[in-house]
Amino acid sequence: MSKPIKISYSIPKPDHDKWGALLKGELDVSLKNFFFQMKVTQAANQLRKKTTTLETASNELYKLCKKYATAKNMYEDLVAIFGAESLVLNLNDTANNKEEASLIKKNDSTEFYKKAITQKEKEIKEKDNLILSLQEEITLLKKKYALLQKGLKNIKKTTKQKSGWSFTNLFKK
């Protein structure tokens, strides 16, 4: 069984053009994460008032996104800003082999995700097959147990009829 594929995303570095476009109001995006939206607005206002630089504001937003990458709606907001292709994968963390790395480098995330889904489906199928075989084994054991009980009853009957005694009589005083 191959090593499971970890699907995670990397955030574009602070020098990416879209950070500047976002802060300058050149991108028409509707952000869903309220805290992120507030920080973008705050940084854009500071940039307009010239109390900060574009580089500093971009760095702050980058750090914020990196810290809260798993926060509600953060991924959707980043996709709206950068596009899904830019968020595809961090090769150092996710590529299990050269084939996966080449798929990612080509920005062919569709193929990568198809492969990940196929692998997960294969794992589920293997587990389903294991469950089925265990269920069959349980059914077989139940049948054997029922036959043993039936055989024990027959032995008790036969022994009682032949000798006139029973197992219960052995323990009576």
C-alpha positions in Angstrom: 0.0 0.0 0.0 1.4 3.4 -1.0 1.9 6.3 1.4 -1.3 8.4 1.7 -1.4 11.7 -0.2 -1.6 14.7 2.1 -3.6 17.5 0.4 -2.7 20.9 1.8 -2.1 24.2 0.2 0.6 26.8 0.3 0.0 30.5 0.4 1.7 32.7 -2.2 4.7 34.7 -0.8 4.3 38.4 0.2 6.0 39.5 -3.0 3.2 38.0 -5.1 1.6 40.7 -7.3 -1.9 39.9 -6.1 -1.2 41.0 -2.5 -0.4 44.5 -3.8 -3.4 44.5 -6.1 -5.6 43.5 -3.1 -4.2 46.2 -0.9 -4.5 48.9 -3.6 -8.2 48.0 -4.2 -7.4 46.7 -7.8 -9.0 43.3 -7.1 -12.8 43.0 -7.1 -13.2 40.2 -4.5 -15.7 39.6 -1.8 -14.0 38.2 1.2 -16.0 35.8 3.5 -13.7 35.7 6.5 -14.6 38.7 8.5 -11.3 39.0 10.4 -9.3 38.8 7.2 -11.5 41.3 5.5 -11.1 43.7 8.4 -7.3 43.3 8.3 -7.2 43.9 4.6 -9.2 47.1 4.9 -7.1 48.2 7.8 -3.8 47.6 5.9 -5.3 49.3 2.8 -6.2 52.4 4.8 -2.7 52.5 6.4 -1.2 52.2 2.9 -3.4 55.1 1.6 -2.4 57.3 4.6 1.2 56.2 3.9 1.7 55.0 7.5 3.0 51.7 6.2 4.6 50.3 3.0 3.2 47.9 0.5 5.9 45.4 1.5 5.1 45.6 5.2 1.3 45.4 4.7 1.8 42.3 2.4 4.0 40.7 4.9 1.5 41.2 7.7 -1.4 39.8 5.6 0.8 36.8 4.6 1.6 36.0 8.2 -2.0 36.3 9.1 -3.1 33.9 6.4 -0.3 31.5 7.2 -1.3 31.5 10.9 -5.0 31.1 10.2 -4.9 29.0 7.1 -7.5 26.6 8.5 -9.9 29.3 9.7 -13.4 29.3 8.4 -13.6 30.6 4.8 -9.9 31.5 4.7 -9.2 29.0 1.8 -12.2 30.3 -0.2 -10.9 33.9 0.3 -7.4 32.9 -0.9 -8.9 31.1 -3.9 -10.8 34.3 -4.7 -7.6 36.4 -4.6 -5.0 34.1 -6.1 -7.0 31.4 -7.9 -6.9 27.7 -7.1 -3.7 27.1 -9.2 -1.6 29.4 -7.0 -2.7 27.6 -3.8 -2.1 24.1 -5.1 0.5 22.4 -3.1 3.6 22.8 -1.1 5.9 20.2 -2.8 8.1 19.7 0.3 5.1 18.7 2.4 2.9 16.8 0.0 4.8 15.1 -2.8 5.3 11.5 -2.0 7.2 10.7 -5.1 8.6 12.2 -8.3 5.4 11.6 -10.3 3.3 13.5 -7.9 5.8 16.3 -7.8 5.8 16.6 -11.6 2.0 16.8 -11.6 2.1 19.6 -9.1 4.9 21.5 -10.9 2.8 21.4 -14.1 0.0 23.1 -12.1 -2.1 20.2 -13.2 -3.9 20.0 -9.9 -6.9 18.2 -11.5 -4.7 15.1 -12.2 -3.2 15.3 -8.7 -6.6 15.4 -7.0 -8.0 12.6 -9.3 -5.1 10.5 -8.2 -5.7 11.3 -4.5 -9.4 10.5 -4.9 -8.6 7.2 -6.7 -6.2 6.3 -3.9 -8.7 7.0 -1.2 -11.4 5.0 -3.1 -8.9 2.1 -3.3 -8.3 2.3 0.4 -12.0 2.3 1.1 -12.5 -0.7 -1.2 -9.8 -2.6 0.6 -11.4 -1.8 4.0 -14.8 -2.8 2.7 -13.4 -6.1 1.5 -11.8 -6.7 4.9 -15.1 -6.0 6.6 -16.9 -8.4 4.2 -14.4 -11.2 4.9 -14.7 -10.6 8.7 -18.5 -10.7 8.4 -18.3 -14.0 6.5 -15.9 -15.4 9.1 -18.3 -14.3 11.9 -21.2 -16.0 10.1 -19.2 -19.2 9.7 -18.3 -19.2 13.4 -21.9 -18.7 14.4 -22.9 -21.7 12.3 -20.1 -23.8 13.9 -21.3 -22.7 17.3 -24.9 -23.6 16.5 -23.7 -27.1 15.3 -21.7 -27.6 18.5 -24.7 -26.7 20.7 -26.9 -29.0 18.7 -24.3 -31.8 19.1 -24.0 -31.2 22.8 -27.8 -31.5 23.2 -27.8 -34.7 21.3 -25.0 -36.1 23.5 -26.9 -35.1 26.6 -30.1 -36.8 25.3 -28.3 -40.0 24.2 -26.3 -40.3 27.5 -29.5 -39.8 29.6 -31.5 -42.4 27.6 -28.8 -45.0 27.7 -27.7 -44.8 31.3 -30.6 -43.2 33.0 -28.5 -40.4 34.4 -28.0 -36.8 33.2 -25.4 -34.2 33.7 -27.6 -32.4 36.1 -28.0 -35.5 38.3 -24.2 -35.7 38.7 -24.1 -32.5 40.6 -27.2 -33.1 42.9 -26.5 -34.4 46.4 
